[in-house]
């Protein structure tokens, strides 16, 4: 009797709150790696639409709770793009190796200057998405301002 009451109470408590909300920054399992993503829509209590940071919206997908690995805390270095994304972007990877990163001009930790809305800001490369796309952290600013930029916005290292 007590066990049944306790189970019902836990069910009511867990059913009353959504574990994630639209706009939250989370890690999502995608092709065997955890990628930073934003929740863009709650489809149900256990299914969410996510947008992977640094990727086109064509890669957005609906995921279940078991693929969401938790909220992102602090800077994140995303793994190399999944093999299907690399193929679509024309990034060559060695056969049979989906974990090989792209050949890139910059590497994580490189200090660069980035164009943003007509001004140039000092930044640090914190992630390599593709040979022409990088995640940058603007020096002196919160992690919330980190963004994925195309190589055209990056100027020579300082």
Backbone as JSON, one array per atom type, in Angstrom:
{
  "sequence": "XXXXXXXXXXXXXXXXXXXXXXXXXXXXXXXXXXXXXXXXXXXXXXXXXXXXXXXXXXXXXXXXXXXXXXXXXXXXXXXXXXXXXXXXXXXXXXXXXXXXXXXXXXXXXXXXXXXXXXXXXXXXXXXXXXXXXXXXXXXXXXXXXXXXXXXXXXXXXX",
  "N": [[0.83, -1.19, 0.0], [1.86, 1.32, 0.93], [4.03, 1.53, -0.81], [2.79, 1.78, -3.31], [1.49, 4.27, -2.99], [3.71, 5.95, -2.67], [4.95, 5.61, -5.17], [2.96, 6.74, -6.82], [3.02, 9.41, -5.9], [5.66, 10.17, -6.64], [5.37, 9.95, -9.41], [3.49, 11.96, -9.94], [4.92, 14.24, -9.1], [7.18, 14.19, -10.82], [5.87, 14.41, -13.23], [4.91, 16.97, -13.28], [6.76, 18.87, -13.91], [8.8, 20.18, -16.5], [11.8, 18.84, -17.67], [13.56, 20.25, -19.31], [13.73, 23.46, -20.98], [12.57, 25.57, -23.65], [15.12, 27.21, -25.4], [17.19, 26.52, -23.72], [20.62, 25.58, -23.32], [22.16, 22.73, -24.22], [23.78, 19.46, -24.08], [23.78, 17.12, -26.66], [23.52, 13.79, -27.73], [24.87, 12.74, -30.72], [25.44, 10.83, -33.37], [27.24, 9.25, -31.84], [28.77, 11.09, -30.37], [28.82, 13.89, -28.08], [27.18, 16.87, -28.67], [27.0, 20.45, -28.51], [23.88, 22.1, -28.24], [20.85, 23.95, -28.85], [17.67, 24.01, -27.34], [14.89, 24.29, -29.28], [12.22, 23.86, -29.5], [9.58, 22.42, -27.64], [8.31, 19.39, -28.07], [6.91, 17.44, -26.72], [6.63, 16.14, -23.37], [8.78, 14.49, -23.34], [10.14, 14.74, -25.7], [12.07, 16.78, -27.81], [12.82, 19.5, -30.02], [15.89, 20.25, -31.42], [18.59, 22.53, -32.1], [21.68, 22.26, -33.43], [24.55, 23.81, -32.33], [26.42, 25.85, -34.46], [25.82, 24.55, -36.78], [23.93, 24.24, -39.84], [20.38, 24.87, -40.08], [19.21, 22.73, -41.33], [20.1, 20.46, -40.14], [18.8, 20.33, -37.77], [16.86, 18.52, -35.37], [14.37, 16.27, -33.99], [14.62, 15.06, -30.74], [14.79, 12.55, -28.2], [14.53, 12.38, -24.59], [16.54, 10.63, -23.68], [18.72, 11.1, -25.33], [19.56, 13.62, -24.68], [22.11, 14.88, -22.84], [22.51, 16.57, -20.75], [22.68, 19.9, -19.24], [24.64, 22.56, -20.62], [27.5, 23.74, -19.11], [29.63, 26.3, -18.87], [32.44, 26.82, -21.2], [32.41, 24.95, -24.26], [33.98, 22.55, -26.26], [33.17, 21.54, -29.28], [32.92, 18.24, -30.75], [34.42, 16.87, -33.79], [32.57, 17.3, -36.9], [29.75, 15.1, -37.51], [30.06, 12.19, -39.63], [28.22, 12.18, -41.82], [27.57, 14.87, -42.01], [30.04, 16.03, -42.53], [30.54, 14.9, -45.05], [28.45, 16.11, -46.52], [29.28, 18.74, -46.36], [31.56, 18.66, -47.79], [33.97, 18.05, -46.61], [36.83, 16.27, -46.38], [37.42, 13.17, -44.89], [39.42, 10.61, -43.41], [38.89, 7.27, -44.63], [36.53, 5.27, -42.95], [36.85, 6.57, -40.57], [35.2, 8.45, -38.44], [35.86, 10.14, -36.5], [37.94, 11.78, -37.09], [39.24, 15.02, -37.24], [38.56, 18.07, -39.12], [40.85, 19.46, -41.57], [42.24, 22.36, -40.61], [42.68, 25.94, -40.58], [43.05, 27.29, -38.19], [43.54, 26.38, -34.73], [42.22, 25.02, -31.65], [42.54, 27.27, -29.0], [44.04, 29.15, -30.33], [44.69, 32.6, -30.7], [42.81, 35.17, -32.04], [41.46, 37.74, -34.23], [38.17, 38.94, -34.61], [35.59, 39.85, -36.81], [32.7, 41.63, -36.04], [29.66, 42.9, -36.59], [30.73, 45.16, -37.99], [32.89, 45.95, -36.42], [36.09, 45.07, -34.97], [37.06, 42.46, -32.86], [39.03, 41.08, -30.19], [39.58, 37.59, -29.83], [39.35, 34.09, -28.91], [39.94, 30.92, -30.29], [37.76, 28.35, -29.57], [36.65, 26.09, -30.47], [36.61, 23.83, -33.26], [34.69, 23.55, -35.99], [34.52, 23.02, -38.73], [36.71, 23.1, -41.6], [36.39, 25.7, -42.34], [34.84, 26.9, -40.39], [34.48, 28.07, -37.1], [34.3, 27.97, -33.51], [34.22, 30.74, -31.47], [35.46, 32.53, -28.63], [34.84, 35.59, -27.27], [37.22, 37.68, -26.01], [37.18, 38.75, -22.66], [34.44, 38.76, -22.42], [31.25, 37.26, -21.54], [30.57, 33.7, -21.64], [28.19, 33.34, -22.9], [28.28, 34.92, -25.15], [29.84, 33.59, -26.94], [30.32, 32.29, -30.2], [29.67, 30.64, -33.35], [31.64, 31.12, -36.15], [32.26, 32.01, -39.57], [35.2, 31.49, -41.5], [35.73, 33.76, -42.99], [35.18, 35.91, -41.34], [37.25, 35.97, -39.6], [40.3, 37.41, -38.73], [43.86, 37.75, -39.29], [46.01, 36.19, -36.88], [46.76, 37.66, -33.65]],
  "CA": [[0.0, 0.0, 0.0], [2.73, 2.49, 1.02], [4.83, 1.57, -2.01], [1.93, 2.3, -4.37], [1.29, 5.69, -2.72], [4.98, 6.61, -2.95], [5.12, 5.61, -6.62], [2.02, 7.73, -7.37], [3.54, 10.73, -5.56], [6.81, 10.42, -7.51], [4.86, 10.13, -10.76], [2.87, 13.29, -10.0], [5.97, 15.25, -8.98], [7.98, 14.21, -12.04], [5.03, 14.8, -14.35], [4.51, 18.37, -13.18], [7.79, 19.81, -14.35], [9.56, 19.82, -17.69], [13.21, 18.87, -17.32], [14.25, 21.25, -20.13], [12.86, 24.5, -21.53], [12.99, 26.16, -24.92], [16.2, 28.16, -25.23], [18.29, 26.01, -22.9], [21.84, 25.14, -24.0], [22.34, 21.37, -23.72], [24.59, 18.53, -24.86], [22.93, 16.1, -27.26], [24.25, 12.71, -28.38], [24.63, 12.75, -32.17], [26.42, 9.94, -34.0], [28.24, 8.75, -30.9], [29.46, 12.16, -29.65], [27.93, 14.88, -27.48], [27.3, 18.16, -29.33], [26.2, 21.52, -27.91], [22.68, 22.41, -29.01], [19.81, 24.73, -28.18], [16.31, 23.48, -27.48], [14.12, 25.3, -30.0], [10.79, 23.58, -29.38], [9.2, 21.27, -26.82], [7.29, 18.63, -28.8], [6.16, 16.79, -25.66], [7.44, 16.12, -22.14], [9.96, 13.64, -23.53], [10.68, 14.94, -27.05], [12.42, 18.18, -28.05], [13.48, 19.86, -31.28], [17.15, 20.92, -31.07], [19.43, 23.12, -33.14], [23.07, 22.05, -33.07], [25.32, 25.04, -32.47], [27.42, 25.85, -35.5], [25.36, 23.79, -37.94], [22.75, 24.77, -40.51], [19.12, 24.39, -39.53], [18.8, 21.46, -41.95], [20.51, 19.38, -39.25], [17.93, 20.33, -36.59], [16.1, 17.28, -35.31], [13.64, 15.95, -32.78], [15.36, 14.07, -29.95], [14.15, 12.12, -26.96], [15.29, 12.71, -23.38], [17.73, 9.79, -23.49], [19.83, 11.65, -26.11], [20.01, 14.88, -24.06], [23.04, 14.45, -21.81], [22.56, 17.54, -19.66], [22.86, 21.3, -19.58], [26.03, 22.97, -20.83], [28.04, 24.64, -18.09], [30.94, 26.77, -19.3], [32.77, 26.66, -22.62], [32.36, 23.59, -24.79], [34.66, 22.32, -27.53], [32.41, 20.48, -29.95], [33.71, 17.27, -31.5], [34.34, 17.07, -35.25], [31.23, 17.04, -37.41], [29.45, 13.7, -37.85], [30.5, 11.82, -40.98], [27.26, 12.6, -42.85], [27.67, 16.33, -42.13], [31.32, 16.28, -43.2], [30.35, 14.59, -46.47], [27.58, 17.13, -47.11], [30.04, 19.99, -46.42], [32.72, 18.47, -48.65], [35.18, 17.91, -45.8], [37.36, 14.91, -46.54], [37.88, 12.48, -43.68], [39.95, 9.29, -43.76], [37.86, 6.24, -44.7], [36.28, 4.52, -41.73], [37.13, 7.36, -39.37], [34.28, 9.57, -38.29], [36.33, 11.0, -35.43], [39.04, 12.63, -37.54], [38.81, 16.41, -37.38], [38.87, 18.67, -40.41], [42.1, 20.2, -41.68], [41.79, 23.71, -40.33], [43.68, 26.99, -40.52], [43.26, 27.62, -36.79], [43.28, 25.29, -33.8], [41.71, 25.46, -30.34], [43.52, 28.02, -28.23], [44.62, 30.24, -31.13], [44.14, 33.94, -30.44], [42.5, 35.77, -33.33], [40.59, 38.93, -34.23], [36.95, 38.56, -35.3], [34.7, 40.94, -37.21], [31.32, 41.5, -35.57], [28.87, 44.11, -36.85], [31.55, 46.27, -38.44], [34.03, 46.19, -35.54], [37.0, 43.93, -34.8], [37.2, 42.13, -31.44], [39.95, 39.97, -29.89], [38.87, 36.37, -29.47], [40.13, 32.86, -28.85], [39.26, 29.77, -30.9], [37.45, 27.35, -28.55], [36.14, 24.89, -31.14], [36.74, 23.75, -34.71], [33.52, 22.86, -36.54], [34.93, 22.57, -40.06], [37.91, 23.82, -42.04], [36.06, 27.12, -42.52], [33.91, 27.33, -39.34], [35.1, 27.97, -35.79], [33.62, 28.54, -32.35], [35.12, 31.71, -30.85], [35.1, 33.18, -27.37], [35.3, 36.97, -27.29], [37.99, 37.96, -24.8], [36.59, 39.69, -21.72], [32.98, 38.67, -22.45], [30.68, 36.03, -21.0], [30.47, 32.56, -22.54], [26.94, 33.49, -23.66], [28.58, 35.62, -26.4], [30.57, 32.7, -27.84], [29.53, 31.98, -31.4], [30.32, 29.98, -34.48], [31.86, 32.11, -37.21], [32.88, 31.55, -40.8], [36.58, 31.94, -41.58], [35.75, 35.1, -43.59], [35.1, 36.9, -40.28], [38.44, 35.88, -38.76], [41.47, 38.09, -39.27], [45.11, 37.13, -38.86], [46.24, 36.09, -35.43], [47.41, 38.85, -33.1]],
  "C": [[0.88, 1.25, 0.0], [3.55, 2.66, -0.25], [4.03, 2.16, -3.18], [1.7, 3.79, -4.22], [2.56, 6.49, -3.06], [5.23, 6.69, -4.46], [4.2, 6.66, -7.26], [2.5, 9.15, -7.1], [4.73, 11.09, -6.44], [6.37, 10.67, -8.95], [4.25, 11.51, -10.93], [3.93, 14.38, -9.97], [6.78, 15.32, -10.27], [7.16, 14.64, -13.24], [4.65, 16.26, -14.35], [5.55, 19.35, -13.7], [8.5, 19.29, -15.59], [11.04, 19.88, -17.33], [13.99, 19.92, -18.11], [13.24, 22.23, -20.69], [13.43, 24.99, -22.84], [14.05, 27.22, -24.62], [17.37, 27.65, -24.41], [19.4, 25.44, -23.8], [22.2, 23.79, -23.41], [23.34, 20.6, -24.58], [23.68, 17.42, -25.36], [23.81, 15.06, -27.96], [23.85, 12.69, -29.85], [25.76, 11.94, -32.8], [27.56, 9.55, -33.06], [29.03, 9.79, -30.13], [28.42, 13.12, -29.07], [28.22, 16.25, -28.08], [26.48, 19.21, -28.6], [25.05, 21.88, -28.84], [21.74, 23.27, -28.17], [18.47, 24.04, -28.39], [15.47, 24.59, -28.11], [12.61, 25.07, -29.91], [10.59, 22.36, -28.49], [8.06, 20.58, -27.55], [6.34, 17.93, -27.83], [7.03, 16.83, -24.41], [8.73, 15.32, -22.32], [10.61, 13.81, -24.9], [10.86, 16.43, -27.31], [13.03, 18.34, -29.44], [14.72, 20.64, -30.88], [17.82, 21.46, -32.32], [20.87, 22.98, -32.66], [23.86, 23.32, -33.35], [26.39, 24.88, -33.54], [27.01, 25.11, -36.76], [24.12, 24.45, -38.54], [21.49, 24.16, -39.91], [18.64, 23.1, -40.18], [19.18, 20.26, -41.09], [19.7, 19.37, -37.95], [17.14, 19.02, -36.57], [15.36, 17.17, -33.99], [14.41, 14.86, -32.05], [14.56, 13.73, -28.7], [15.07, 12.43, -25.78], [16.56, 11.88, -23.22], [18.93, 10.29, -24.3], [20.34, 12.97, -25.55], [20.82, 14.5, -22.83], [23.17, 15.44, -20.66], [22.75, 18.95, -20.17], [24.34, 21.62, -19.73], [26.4, 23.98, -19.75], [29.44, 25.05, -18.54], [31.21, 26.51, -20.77], [32.79, 25.19, -23.02], [33.14, 23.55, -26.1], [33.93, 21.19, -28.23], [33.33, 19.51, -30.68], [33.63, 17.56, -32.99], [32.93, 16.76, -35.75], [31.0, 15.55, -37.67], [29.8, 13.44, -39.31], [29.54, 12.31, -42.06], [27.29, 14.11, -43.06], [28.95, 16.7, -42.86], [31.2, 16.0, -44.7], [29.54, 15.67, -47.16], [28.33, 18.45, -47.27], [31.27, 19.88, -47.3], [34.02, 18.39, -47.89], [35.63, 16.46, -45.89], [37.83, 14.38, -45.2], [38.42, 11.12, -44.11], [38.84, 8.25, -43.72], [37.78, 5.49, -43.38], [36.54, 5.3, -40.47], [36.21, 8.55, -39.31], [34.78, 10.52, -37.21], [37.48, 11.92, -35.85], [38.52, 14.04, -37.76], [39.18, 16.96, -38.75], [40.25, 19.33, -40.39], [41.72, 21.67, -41.59], [42.97, 24.67, -40.27], [44.05, 27.3, -39.08], [42.98, 26.38, -35.94], [42.78, 25.87, -32.48], [42.84, 26.11, -29.56], [44.17, 29.16, -29.0], [43.91, 31.55, -30.81], [44.0, 34.64, -31.78], [41.74, 37.08, -33.13], [39.39, 38.59, -35.1], [36.1, 39.79, -35.59], [33.3, 40.64, -36.7], [30.65, 42.85, -35.73], [29.75, 45.34, -37.14], [32.73, 46.62, -37.55], [34.85, 44.91, -35.43], [37.21, 43.71, -33.3], [38.22, 41.01, -31.26], [39.15, 38.77, -29.4], [39.84, 35.2, -29.42], [39.3, 31.74, -29.49], [39.03, 28.74, -29.79], [36.86, 26.08, -29.16], [36.34, 24.98, -32.64], [35.56, 22.93, -35.21], [33.87, 22.24, -37.89], [36.16, 23.38, -40.43], [37.65, 25.31, -42.18], [35.09, 27.65, -41.47], [34.51, 27.05, -37.97], [34.17, 28.52, -34.72], [34.61, 29.46, -31.68], [34.55, 32.21, -29.54], [35.7, 34.58, -27.42], [35.96, 37.29, -25.95], [37.31, 39.03, -23.95], [35.08, 39.66, -21.68], [32.53, 37.33, -21.91], [30.64, 34.95, -22.08], [29.21, 32.67, -23.4], [27.18, 34.17, -25.0], [29.4, 34.77, -27.36], [29.69, 32.4, -29.04], [30.37, 31.25, -32.42], [30.42, 30.99, -35.6], [32.52, 31.44, -38.41], [34.29, 32.15, -40.86], [36.71, 33.34, -42.17], [35.71, 36.2, -42.53], [36.34, 36.92, -39.38], [39.61, 36.54, -39.48], [42.72, 37.47, -38.68], [45.29, 37.18, -37.35], [46.97, 37.33, -34.93], [48.8, 38.52, -32.62]]
}
